[in-house]
């Protein structure tokens, strides 16, 4: 059975079956993929979450983009790879920029 824990080796996610090793890595790792302030009070953040959020069949979902409007997390997308996360972050930033303030 898969444990669903991952760490980053550079920009590559690798499985980490040992809970203690995973926890130590999370304490010090820079998990930020990208952060963008779109306008005052509206930020887009993409991070490596380290846990598979697929909850079913398919590639593990290990990266997450969230839009924060005045501190409240809204609009979430998840991705399997660093490159997908970078591209997804940019798409989300463009979508939020197109919104009426």
C-alpha positions in Angstrom: 0.0 0.0 0.0 1.3 3.4 -0.9 2.1 5.8 1.9 1.6 9.0 -0.1 4.6 10.9 1.3 7.1 12.7 -0.9 10.0 15.0 -0.7 11.8 17.1 -3.3 15.1 16.2 -4.8 15.7 19.5 -6.7 12.4 19.9 -8.6 11.7 16.2 -8.7 9.3 14.6 -6.2 10.5 11.3 -4.7 8.7 8.9 -2.5 9.6 9.0 1.2 8.3 5.9 3.1 10.0 6.9 6.4 7.7 9.2 8.4 10.5 10.6 10.5 12.7 11.4 7.5 9.7 13.0 5.8 8.9 15.1 8.8 12.4 16.4 9.3 12.6 17.3 5.6 9.3 19.3 5.8 10.7 21.3 8.8 13.5 22.9 6.8 12.5 22.5 3.1 11.8 25.4 0.8 8.6 24.1 -0.7 7.6 27.3 -2.5 7.3 27.0 -6.3 6.0 30.5 -6.9 4.2 33.4 -5.2 2.6 36.3 -7.0 0.8 39.4 -5.6 -1.8 40.1 -8.3 -3.1 43.3 -6.6 -3.6 44.6 -3.1 -5.1 41.8 -1.0 -4.9 39.2 -3.7 -2.1 36.7 -3.9 -1.4 33.4 -5.7 0.8 30.9 -4.0 2.0 27.5 -5.4 3.8 25.1 -3.1 4.9 21.5 -2.9 2.5 19.9 -0.3 4.4 16.6 0.2 1.3 14.5 0.5 -0.5 12.8 -2.4 -3.9 14.5 -2.8 -5.0 12.2 -5.7 -7.3 10.0 -3.4 -7.8 7.5 -6.2 -6.3 6.4 -9.5 -3.8 8.5 -11.4 -0.5 10.3 -10.8 0.0 11.7 -7.3 -1.1 15.3 -6.9 1.8 16.9 -4.9 1.8 20.6 -5.7 -1.0 23.1 -5.0 -1.9 26.5 -6.2 -4.2 28.6 -4.1 -5.6 32.1 -4.5 -5.8 34.2 -1.3 -8.2 37.1 -1.4 -7.7 39.2 1.7 -6.2 36.2 3.5 -8.9 33.6 2.7 -7.8 30.7 0.6 -10.0 30.1 -2.5 -9.6 28.6 -5.9 -7.3 25.6 -5.7 -5.6 23.6 -8.4 -3.3 20.6 -7.9 -0.5 19.1 -10.0 1.8 16.1 -10.2 5.1 17.7 -11.2 7.1 20.9 -10.6 6.7 22.0 -14.3 3.0 21.5 -14.2 2.9 23.6 -11.0 4.9 26.4 -12.6 2.6 26.5 -15.6 -0.6 26.1 -13.5 0.6 29.0 -11.3 1.0 31.3 -14.3 -2.4 30.3 -15.6 -4.0 31.0 -12.3 -2.3 34.4 -12.1 -3.6 35.3 -15.5 -7.1 34.2 -14.6 -7.1 36.3 -11.4 -5.7 39.3 -13.3 -8.6 39.1 -15.7 -11.1 39.3 -12.8 -12.8 42.6 -11.9 -11.3 43.9 -8.6 
